[in-house]
Amino acid sequence: MTLHERVEQALDTIRPYLETDGGNVSVEEITPENVVKLKLLGACANCAMSIMTFKAGLEQAIKKAVPEIVSVEAINLTDVDDPNATTPY
C-alpha cells in the first residue's frame, strides 16, 4: 500500500464525522519530506471549529496510522486569530 493510500485510509476513519456536518477533506499533496497537505472542503472550509477538528482529528489520525508522516498542514485553514475569519452563526 502506498503512503498516499495509507493517509487516505486514515482519513476514511474521520470522514463520516465530517460528512455529517456537511464537510470533507482532500489530500492535495504529500511532499518528499513526508508532509501531508490537506484541503478542507464544504462546511469544514470556514467552520470556527475546523482548527480543533484538524488538530485533534485529522492530524492525529494520520500521524497515528502513518508514523513516517512528519507533519500535516491544511492549505486553506483559517487561523483563529485571523481578523478575516468567518464564524458560522
C-alpha positions as CSV (number, residue, x, y, z in Angstrom):
1,M,0.0,0.0,0.0
2,T,1.4,3.4,-0.9
3,L,1.9,6.3,1.5
4,H,-1.0,8.2,-0.1
5,E,-3.3,5.2,0.2
6,R,-2.4,4.8,3.9
7,V,-3.1,8.5,4.5
8,E,-6.5,8.2,2.7
9,Q,-7.3,5.1,4.8
10,A,-6.6,7.1,8.0
11,L,-8.8,9.9,6.8
12,D,-11.6,7.5,5.9
13,T,-11.9,6.8,9.7
14,I,-12.8,10.5,10.2
15,R,-14.7,11.3,7.0
16,P,-18.1,10.1,8.3
17,Y,-18.0,12.7,11.1
18,L,-17.0,15.4,8.7
19,E,-19.7,14.5,6.2
20,T,-22.4,14.5,9.0
21,D,-21.6,18.2,9.3
22,G,-21.5,18.9,5.6
23,G,-17.8,18.8,5.2
24,N,-14.9,16.7,3.9
25,V,-11.2,16.8,3.3
26,S,-8.9,16.0,0.4
27,V,-5.2,15.2,0.2
28,E,-3.7,17.8,-2.1
29,E,-0.1,16.7,-1.8
30,I,2.4,14.6,0.1
31,T,5.8,16.2,-0.2
32,P,9.1,14.3,-0.5
33,E,9.7,15.3,3.2
34,N,6.5,13.4,4.2
35,V,4.4,16.5,4.9
36,V,0.7,15.9,4.1
37,K,-1.1,19.0,2.7
38,L,-4.9,18.8,3.1
39,K,-7.7,20.9,1.8
40,L,-10.8,21.3,3.9
41,L,-14.0,21.1,1.9
42,G,-17.6,22.1,2.3
43,A,-18.6,23.2,5.7
44,C,-15.1,22.4,7.1
45,A,-13.5,25.2,5.0
46,N,-15.0,28.0,7.1
47,C,-16.2,26.4,10.3
48,A,-15.0,28.0,13.5
49,M,-14.3,24.5,14.9
50,S,-12.1,23.5,11.9
51,I,-8.8,24.1,13.7
52,M,-9.9,21.8,16.5
53,T,-11.1,19.2,14.0
54,F,-7.9,19.5,12.1
55,K,-5.5,19.2,15.1
56,A,-7.4,16.7,17.3
57,G,-8.9,14.6,14.5
58,L,-7.2,14.7,11.1
59,E,-3.6,15.3,12.2
60,Q,-3.8,12.8,15.0
61,A,-5.4,10.1,12.8
62,I,-2.8,10.5,10.0
63,K,0.2,10.5,12.4
64,K,-1.1,7.5,14.3
65,A,-1.8,5.4,11.2
66,V,1.2,6.6,9.2
67,P,4.1,7.3,11.6
68,E,6.5,8.4,8.9
69,I,4.4,11.5,8.2
70,V,6.3,14.3,9.9
71,S,3.6,17.0,9.8
72,V,0.1,17.7,8.5
73,E,-0.9,21.1,7.1
74,A,-4.2,22.4,5.9
75,I,-3.7,24.7,2.9
76,N,-6.9,26.6,3.4
77,L,-7.3,26.6,7.2
78,T,-8.3,30.0,8.6
79,D,-6.3,30.8,11.7
80,V,-8.2,31.6,14.9
81,D,-6.6,35.0,15.2
82,D,-7.2,35.9,11.5
83,P,-9.4,39.1,11.5
84,N,-11.0,37.8,8.3
85,A,-12.0,34.5,9.8
86,T,-15.7,33.7,9.3
87,T,-17.7,32.2,12.1
88,P,-21.0,30.4,11.2
89,Y,-24.0,31.6,13.2
